[in-house]
Structures are given as C-alpha cells and as structure tokens.
C-alpha cells in the first residue's frame, strides 16, 4: 500500500527508474504522422517486441503479452478516433454487458418503468447472460480490453452466475465493475468478494424508505442495508479490500435533503465512498421527479480502499487465459483489413471507438442508450460466426455519418438523431488510469497515463 501511494505521486523516472513514457511517446509521435491505417498497424507491429521486452522485465510472460496488447490497442483506438475512421483495426477497450436484462424495480426513466413498459417505449427483451455467450465476447475482445462493466439496464444480481462471469473477465486481466440496487433477496456476498470484482456501485437515492422508494420503486431500503452489511462482513472475514463500494445518490428535488444523513449511514455501514450524481431528467416519465440543483461530487470515506488495488489486478494467476492471450499476441494487427479513408476532424461519438455494449441476449449496441421501436440501436448480434461486431455495417455507417462522410437521409443510422451524451463512456479515461496504476504505478507514470487516457 505504501509503495502504491509513493508511486502515485512520485514517478519512477524521478529516481532513475524506467517508465513506459519513452516508448509510448515515440509510438504516439509516429502514429500522429502516419498516412493511413495500414501504416498505423505496421507501427504497432514494429513496436510490439520492444514494448513486450520492457514489460517482461516487470511481469510474467502472459501478463506482459496482455499488457502489450492492451497498450497498443489503446494507441490504435486513439489513432482511429482522431482520424475519424469508419472501419477500425482496434478493438473496444471497454466491454459493457448485462448479466440479466430483467429488473424488479421500476425507476422512472428506465426501460423497466411502469409507463415505459405499458406504452412499449423500448425494445427491451428479457434474458440472462450465459457463460458461453460472455466467453464468446471475451475471446474476441478480452485480450485487448482493459475493463468490463456488468450492467446497463438490468439488475446484475438477478443472474446467480454473475460472480462466475466476473471471474471469467478477470482471467483476461481486466478491471471489473457493476452497478446494482442491492434490493435483492438472494445474495451471496462471499461469492462477489471472491469473484475478483474491483468496484461495486450501489444505487441508493435516499436515507429513509418513503423518500428512497419515490424513485427506486419496489425497492426495499432495509434489504439494501442488510446486503451492504453482508458485503462488508464478507470482505472482513475473507481479508479482501475489494470490491470497493461506492454509494451513488441521484440527487432529485424530493431527496436532496437526505444527502447528509445518507453520508452518515454510508460511513456507519462501511461503504468506501459516497457520490452525489446529477441525474438525467426523467420528467417525460414522471413530471414529479425533478433533478435537484446540487453540486455533484465524491466523498472518500475510506481513501485507502479506493486507491490502487494491485493485489486485485491479477487475483487468479493460475487461471489466466494464457492461450487466448498468446494467440492474440501473435496475430498481426492488420490481419483484418480496414478500408482506409481520408482523415477528418470535428465532432464524433466516443462510444463508437471506445466501448461496446451487449445485452444478455447477445444484441450488440453502440452505447448505453435503450433501443426503441422507432430508433434501431441494435448494430449486430453476437452469433459466434467469427465476425467482428465492432466493424458491422451499422458501426461503419455511424462513424462515417459523424465524420461527414455519409449524408443524413432516411437510411442514416440511429446516431444521426442521437440526443444522448456523446463524450462520456462507461469505461474511459479514469478507468484507464486506475487500471494501469493498479498494474504497476511506478512504470505507468503520469506522463504515460496521459498518453493512454488523455483523449
């Protein structure tokens, strides 16, 4: 812990140690000047042995291969993002998936709200994610991804195999997180603590049942608090600091006055941090639920537990997917050709280059938006045919539309009419920074993390 804190503020270069920065800065310099995607792939292939050698001096062979892939994939994704490529050679570095498409709550603004379901406003189907389906996704993208987020519109704890799914992601040396209401009766706290889960977001918008249930409809606050106690007790008994627990409080006019007692309750229960969040406006669903004019922010109740968690970066060294990682490492970056296009600039959507979303039934979505009957957000289906959903026709058309290479028309993709946030992804710069600091805070100094995450 003291070493992690030391390297958090003092890079290895300050006392003569080696960092990733010299190699990363040179790769970045070359990519900024290369004429096309094939040239970019060639740069990565040329740097792959050098970067691996530097990492092999600090990590076991498989971990060094995985880190080499993840670093170079981030550099290539950054290249495609800046040149606004329609087809990409990079893979998504963030995987967002629903272990369960179901939820027993009916929060306003959600696909599961009473009004949304009655009016069939969203094309959202029931389903449970299987290990086989997640394994297929991880075989495609796991060696290159830095994180998996196990939640979109479903309640992940309703899938009793979610701890197994988390552990499967950890075998690809990925950071893992999920968001839950914790208002579930069947809850195995030990399984989640032992799964390798890094971060658990607790969605609790009140300190008393009458206030809490105005938004978290059908939720049981006493049940939630009981499950938090089970988690904290399991971490203590099993000698674990993970998962770090973050109480996220959506601030509305009806519950803002309960933020102070909620902070006190979070501290009493042993939660690691408390986060006030400015929510989306859901008045289209319930006009009486209005966002509050309060400042968002994070209070770290247990700073050491929120800091880097190097012991959980590779918690199952004997189970790492060494074969899949080695095969990906040997595969050339330009094995699947990408149609090159002239570099462009201007606004685009970060989701299209950074994260991929899959629901529990295998439908591939470009972002966290809910599919609607009038706006088809399903860009592909993971069917195990060996294709690359990240480069499906709809993905390419969406990227091209943003870059100005495709006119808006009746056939334009849903993204042409998107009103959502185009810049904030589930797994982005902050998650990249946490991931590499946990891997080796000395080697990945601030300047290195700036190159990897500062886009």
C-alpha positions in Angstrom: 0.0 0.0 0.0 2.8 2.5 0.9 4.5 1.6 -2.3 1.4 2.3 -4.3 0.9 5.6 -2.6 4.5 6.6 -3.1 4.4 5.9 -6.9 1.0 7.6 -7.2 2.8 10.9 -6.6 6.5 10.2 -7.5 7.2 8.5 -10.9 10.0 6.1 -11.2 11.7 8.4 -13.6 12.3 10.9 -10.7 14.7 8.4 -9.1 16.2 6.9 -12.2 13.7 4.1 -12.7 12.3 3.0 -16.1 8.8 4.1 -17.1 6.6 3.4 -20.1 6.8 7.0 -21.3 9.8 6.9 -23.6 8.2 4.1 -25.7 4.6 5.5 -25.5 5.7 9.0 -26.5 7.6 7.6 -29.5 4.6 5.4 -30.6 2.3 8.3 -30.3 4.6 10.6 -32.3 4.8 8.1 -35.1 1.1 7.4 -35.2 0.3 11.1 -35.4 2.4 11.3 -38.6 1.4 8.0 -40.3 -0.5 8.3 -43.6 -3.1 5.5 -43.0 -4.4 2.6 -41.1 -2.1 0.1 -42.7 0.9 2.2 -41.7 -0.5 2.5 -38.2 -0.8 -1.2 -37.9 2.8 -1.5 -39.1 4.0 0.9 -36.4 2.3 -1.3 -33.7 3.9 -4.5 -35.1 7.3 -2.9 -35.1 6.9 -1.7 -31.5 5.3 -4.9 -30.2 8.6 -6.8 -29.4 10.2 -3.7 -27.8 7.3 -2.9 -25.6 6.9 -6.6 -24.6 10.6 -6.8 -23.6 10.2 -3.7 -21.4 7.1 -5.2 -19.7 8.6 -8.7 -19.5 11.3 -7.3 -17.1 8.5 -6.5 -14.7 5.7 -9.1 -15.3 5.3 -12.8 -16.1 5.2 -13.6 -19.8 1.4 -13.8 -20.2 0.8 -10.7 -18.2 3.4 -8.9 -20.3 1.8 -10.1 -23.5 -1.7 -8.9 -22.3 -0.4 -5.5 -21.3 1.4 -5.1 -24.6 -1.8 -5.8 -26.5 -3.9 -3.5 -24.3 -1.5 -0.7 -24.6 -1.1 -0.9 -28.3 -4.8 -1.3 -28.8 -5.4 1.9 -26.9 -2.8 3.7 -29.1 -4.5 2.4 -32.2 -8.0 3.3 -31.0 -6.8 6.8 -30.3 -5.4 7.0 -33.8 -8.8 5.9 -35.3 -10.6 8.3 -33.1 -8.5 11.3 -34.1 -8.7 10.4 -37.8 -12.4 9.6 -37.5 -12.0 6.2 -39.3 -15.2 4.4 -40.3 -13.7 0.9 -40.2 -11.2 0.3 -37.4 -8.4 -2.2 -36.7 -8.6 -1.5 -33.0 -10.9 -3.4 -30.6 -13.2 -1.8 -28.0 -11.2 -1.3 -24.8 -14.3 -1.3 -22.6 -16.9 -4.1 -22.6 -20.4 -3.3 -21.2 -22.7 -6.2 -20.8 -25.9 -7.0 -18.9 -25.8 -10.3 -16.9 -29.6 -10.0 -16.7 -32.0 -8.0 -18.8 -34.5 -8.1 -16.0 -35.0 -5.8 -13.0 -37.6 -5.9 -10.3 -37.6 -2.2 -9.7 -39.5 0.3 -11.9 -37.5 3.5 -11.7 -38.8 6.5 -13.8 -36.9 7.0 -17.0 -35.7 3.3 -17.2 -36.8 0.7 -19.8 -38.4 -1.1 -16.8 -40.6 1.8 -15.6 -44.3 1.2 -15.4 -45.1 3.8 -18.1 -42.3 2.6 -20.4 -43.4 -1.0 -20.2 -47.1 -0.1 -20.6 -46.5 2.0 -23.7 -43.8 -0.3 -25.1 -41.5 2.6 -25.5 -38.4 0.5 -25.6 -37.4 -2.7 -27.5 -36.0 -4.4 -24.4 -36.3 -8.2 -24.1 -35.9 -10.5 -21.1 -32.9 -12.7 -20.9 -30.0 -14.0 -18.9 -26.4 -13.9 -19.9 -24.7 -17.3 -20.1 -21.1 -18.1 -19.5 -20.8 -19.3 -23.2 -22.1 -16.1 -24.6 -19.7 -14.0 -22.4 -16.9 -16.3 -23.3 -17.5 -15.7 -27.0 -17.3 -11.9 -26.4 -14.1 -12.2 -24.4 -12.5 -14.4 -27.0 -13.0 -11.6 -29.5 -12.0 -8.6 -27.3 -10.8 -9.8 -23.9 -7.1 -9.8 -24.7 -7.3 -6.1 -25.8 -9.8 -4.7 -23.3 -8.9 -3.1 -20.0 -12.3 -3.3 -18.3 -15.7 -4.9 -18.2 -18.8 -3.2 -16.7 -21.5 -5.7 -15.8 -24.6 -3.6 -16.0 -26.7 -1.5 -18.4 -30.4 -1.7 -17.9 -30.8 -5.0 -15.9 -30.1 -5.9 -12.3 -26.9 -8.0 -12.5 -27.5 -9.7 -9.2 -30.6 -11.4 -10.6 -28.3 -13.6 -12.5 -27.0 -16.0 -9.9 -23.9 -16.8 -12.1 -22.7 -13.2 -12.2 -19.8 -13.9 -9.9 -18.6 -16.6 -12.4 -19.0 -14.1 -15.2 -16.8 -11.6 -13.3 -14.2 -14.2 -12.6 -14.2 -15.1 -16.3 -13.4 -11.5 -17.2 -10.6 -11.4 -14.7 -8.9 -14.3 -16.5 -8.2 -11.8 -19.3 -6.6 -9.4 -16.8 -9.4 -6.8 -17.0 -10.8 -4.5 -14.4 -14.3 -5.3 -13.4 -17.2 -3.2 -12.0 -21.0 -3.4 -11.8 -23.9 -1.2 -10.6 -26.7 -2.6 -8.5 -29.7 -1.5 -6.5 -28.8 -4.3 -4.0 -32.5 -4.7 -3.4 -32.5 -8.5 -4.0 -33.3 -11.3 -1.6 -30.9 -14.0 -3.0 -27.5 -12.5 -2.5 -24.2 -14.4 -1.9 -21.9 -11.8 -0.6 -18.9 -14.2 -0.3 -19.2 -15.1 -4.0 -18.9 -11.4 -5.0 -16.0 -10.8 -2.7 -14.2 -13.9 -4.1 -15.1 -13.2 -7.7 -12.4 -10.6 -8.3 -14.8 -7.7 -8.6 -13.0 -4.5 -8.3 -15.8 -1.9 -7.9 -19.4 -2.1 -6.9 -21.7 0.9 -7.4 -24.7 0.9 -5.0 -27.6 2.9 -6.4 -29.4 4.2 -3.3 -31.2 7.5 -3.6 -32.4 8.2 -0.1 -31.8 7.5 3.6 -35.4 6.6 4.6 -37.8 4.2 2.9 -40.5 6.8 2.0 -38.0 9.1 0.2 -36.0 6.2 -1.3 -39.0 4.5 -2.9 -40.2 7.6 -4.7 -37.6 6.9 -7.3 -36.4 3.3 -6.6 -39.9 1.9 -6.9 -40.4 -1.6 -5.5 -37.1 -1.2 -3.7 -36.6 -2.2 0.0 -34.1 0.0 1.8 -33.8 -2.3 4.8 -32.9 -5.1 2.5 -30.3 -2.9 0.8 -28.7 -2.0 4.1 -28.7 -5.7 5.1 -26.9 -6.7 1.9 -24.3 -3.9 2.4 -23.6 -5.3 5.9 -23.2 -8.8 4.4 -20.7 -7.4 1.8 -18.6 -5.5 4.4 -18.6 -8.6 6.7 -17.5 -10.9 3.9 -14.7 -8.6 3.0 -13.5 -8.5 6.6 -13.8 -12.3 7.0 -12.0 -13.1 3.7 -9.3 -10.4 4.2 -10.2 -8.5 1.0 -10.3 -4.8 0.1 -12.4 -5.5 -2.9 -14.9 -4.8 -4.2 -14.7 -1.1 -3.3 -18.2 0.1 -2.5 -19.5 3.4 -3.9 -22.9 4.6 -2.7 -24.2 6.6 -5.7 -27.0 9.1 -4.8 -29.1 10.5 -7.7 -30.0 14.0 -6.4 -33.6 14.9 -7.1 -35.7 17.7 -5.5 -37.5 15.2 -3.4 -34.4 13.5 -1.9 -31.7 16.2 -1.8 -32.3 16.9 1.9 -31.4 13.4 2.8 -27.8 13.6 1.4 -26.3 14.4 4.8 -27.9 11.5 6.7 -27.2 9.2 3.7 -23.5 10.1 4.0 -23.6 9.3 7.8 -25.3 6.0 7.0 -22.7 5.1 4.4 -19.9 5.7 6.8 -21.6 3.7 9.5 -22.2 0.8 7.2 -18.6 0.7 6.0 -19.1 2.0 2.4 -15.8 3.2 0.9 -17.1 6.3 -0.9 -20.2 8.4 -1.3 -21.0 10.0 -4.7 -23.7 12.7 -5.4 -24.8 12.4 -9.0 -26.7 14.8 -11.2 -29.3 12.5 -12.9 -30.9 12.6 -16.3 -34.2 14.5 -16.5 -36.9 11.8 -16.3 -39.9 14.2 -16.3 -41.0 12.7 -19.6 -41.8 9.6 -17.5 -42.9 11.2 -14.2 -43.2 15.0 -14.0 -43.0 15.0 -10.2 -39.4 13.6 -10.3 -37.2 16.6 -11.0 -33.4 16.9 -10.8 -32.1 19.0 -7.9 -29.8 22.0 -8.3 -27.0 20.5 -6.2 -23.3 20.1 -7.0 -22.1 16.6 -7.9 -19.1 15.3 -6.1 -17.3 12.4 -4.4 -16.6 11.9 -0.7 -14.0 9.3 0.0 -14.9 7.7 3.3 -12.1 5.2 3.2 -9.4 6.5 0.9 -7.1 3.5 1.1 -9.8 1.2 -0.2 -10.5 3.4 -3.2 -6.8 3.8 -4.1 -5.0 1.5 -6.4 -5.7 -2.2 -5.8 -2.6 -4.0 -7.2 -3.5 -7.2 -5.4 -6.7 -7.5 -7.4 -5.2 -6.7 -10.8 -4.4 -10.4 -11.3 -6.1 -12.2 -8.5 -6.2 -15.6 -10.2 -2.7 -16.1 -11.8 -3.2 -19.8 -12.3 -6.4 -19.3 -14.3 -5.3 -16.5 -16.7 -6.4 -17.2 -20.3 -2.8 -17.7 -21.5 -3.7 -19.5 -24.7 -6.1 -16.8 -25.9 -3.8 -14.0 -25.0 -0.8 -15.7 -26.7 -2.8 -16.3 -29.9 -3.9 -12.6 -29.9 -0.3 -11.5 -29.3 1.0 -13.5 -32.3 -1.8 -12.2 -34.6 -0.8 -9.2 -36.8 -2.8 -6.0 -36.2 -3.7 -5.7 -39.9 -5.0 -9.3 -40.2 -8.5 -7.9 -40.8 -8.1 -5.1 -43.3 -9.8 -1.8 -42.6 -11.0 0.3 -45.5 -9.0 3.5 -45.2 -10.5 6.9 -45.6 -9.1 10.4 -45.6 -8.5 11.8 -42.1 -11.3 14.0 -40.8 -11.9 16.2 -37.8 -14.9 17.6 -35.9 -17.4 16.1 -33.6 -17.9 12.4 -33.2 -19.2 9.9 -30.6 -16.6 8.5 -28.2 -18.7 5.3 -27.8 -18.1 4.3 -31.4 -14.4 4.0 -30.8 -14.0 3.1 -27.1 -16.7 0.8 -25.7 -19.1 -1.9 -27.0 -22.4 -2.8 -25.3 -24.0 -6.3 -25.3 -27.3 -7.2 -23.6 -28.0 -10.5 -22.0 -29.4 -12.0 -25.3 -26.3 -11.1 -27.3 -27.6 -8.0 -29.1 -24.7 -5.6 -29.8 -25.5 -1.9 -29.1 -23.1 1.0 -29.8 -23.8 2.8 -26.4 -25.8 2.7 -23.2 -29.0 4.1 -24.9 -32.1 1.9 -24.8 -33.3 0.6 -28.2 -36.7 2.0 -29.2 -39.1 0.7 -31.9 -38.6 3.9 -33.9 -34.8 4.0 -33.4 -32.9 0.8 -34.0 -29.9 0.7 -31.8 -29.1 -3.0 -32.4 -25.9 -2.8 -34.6 -25.2 -6.6 -34.6 -25.8 -9.8 -32.8 -23.0 -11.9 -31.3 -23.7 -15.3 -33.0 -20.3 -16.9 -33.0 -19.7 -16.7 -36.7 -16.2 -15.4 -36.4 -17.1 -11.9 -37.5 -16.2 -8.6 -35.8 -19.4 -6.9 -34.5 -17.3 -3.7 -33.8 -17.0 -3.3 -37.5 -20.5 -4.2 -38.5 -22.1 -2.3 -41.4 -24.1 -0.1 -38.9 -21.0 0.7 -36.9 -19.2 1.8 -40.0 -22.1 3.9 -41.2 -22.5 5.5 -37.8 -18.8 6.5 -37.7 -19.0 7.7 -41.3 -22.0 9.8 -40.6 -20.3 11.6 -37.7 -17.2 12.3 -39.8 -19.3 13.8 -42.6 -18.6 11.1 -45.0 -22.2 9.9 -45.2 -25.2 12.2 -45.8 -28.1 12.3 -43.4 -31.0 10.5 -45.1 -33.9 8.1 -44.4 -31.2 5.4 -44.3 -29.0 7.2 -41.9 -28.1 5.3 -38.7 -29.8 6.0 -35.4 -26.8 8.0 -34.3 -27.8 10.7 -36.8 -30.6 11.6 -34.4 -29.0 10.8 -31.1 -29.7 13.2 -28.2 -27.5 11.5 -25.7 -24.1 12.4 -24.3 -21.5 11.6 -27.0 -18.4 12.1 -24.8 -18.9 10.1 -21.5 -18.4 6.4 -21.8 -18.7 3.7 -19.1 -15.0 2.8 -19.4 -12.9 5.8 -20.3 -10.0 7.9 -19.2 -10.5 7.5 -15.4 -10.8 3.7 -15.7 -7.7 3.5 -17.9 -5.7 5.4 -15.3 -6.9 3.2 -12.5 -6.2 0.1 -14.4 -2.6 0.8 -15.3 -1.8 2.3 -11.9 -3.0 -0.9 -10.3 -0.8 -2.9 -12.7 2.4 -1.0 -11.9 2.2 2.5 -10.5 5.9 3.1 -11.0 6.2 2.0 -14.6 3.0 3.8 -15.7 3.7 7.3 -14.5 1.6 10.3 -15.0 3.0 11.2 -18.4 2.4 7.6 -19.6 -1.2 7.7 -18.4 -1.7 11.0 -20.1 -0.9 9.4 -23.5 -3.1 6.3 -22.8 -6.1 8.0 -21.3 -6.0 11.7 -22.3 -8.3 11.5 -25.2 
